[in-house]
Amino acid sequence: MADESRNDEVLLARQDAVATVTLPRPALTTAVKVALREALSEVARDEGVRAVVLTGTGKAFCVGQDLAEHVEALRAGPAAAFATIDEHYNPIVTTLATMPKPVIAAINGTCVGAGLGFALACDVRVTAETARFGTAFTGIGLTCDSGLSATLARAVGTARAAELILLGSPFTAAQAAEWGIAGRVVPAAEVAATAAGLAAALAAGPTLAYAEAKRALAAAFPLEDVLRREGEAQTRLGGSEDHRNAVDAFLAKEKPVFTGR
């Protein structure tokens, strides 16, 4: 197994025909997003890689955007702050969803916001029974990004997706499994091994058939349009008082007050 570092932000390991991409920290800074985009692009192009695992470290899979960094970006204006959607989030999700090989999300822990979007862009999910999920976006005055507005509805149905997005309430791995999100739920200590075994089995399978199956599934799912609409909406909301005040409240560990402005 050869480990490669992407600016210490993303770890890439290969074992035979399986590549494992690991996020060593839970929040998505610009450096992490760049490194993740590049690592996924690399394994997508690598014909020697026939299955990919995306996972996190410790108690978190991915908790989404680093809000402290986001506050700094907002000072330059919403357009600058939300340029990350086109530059980072959309390419990451598109690569996960469209690379011509199976991608497994090994959800080792907390999975919220863009992290949930990343997990749902993967083909298969192996989930720790202790993992917690949430959409999180409306809690800071935003709508979804990372394709979540469509992938969540596809996974759980539009009625439940609306409730999960609008209320933003956290939910458990057991609920995620019942609703069609979590896939295989296993003890936390078994997530890595279960995902590795599944990835090895897929890597030994009919890769061309898997690629065509992914294309067929994607044909009824206009991901490019979804990502564009999400990005436009996020930029509009980024200029709202509600968003700015909610981010400040979150960082101060206070409850936000929304005024609709």
Protein Blocks (a to p, Z undefined) as FASTA:
>chain_A
ZZddehhlaccddehjaccdddfbfbdcfklmmmmmmmmmmmmmmmkbcbdcdddehjbf
becjafklmmmmmmnojklmmmmmmmmmmmmmmmmmmoccdcddddfbdcehjllmmmmm
pmbdcddfkbccdeklmmnopaceehlmmmmmmmnojklmmmmmmnopacdfklmmmnom
nopaddfklmmmmmmmmmmmmmmmcfklmmmmmmmmmmmmcfklmmmmmmmmmmmmmmpm
klmmmmmmmmnopacddehZZ
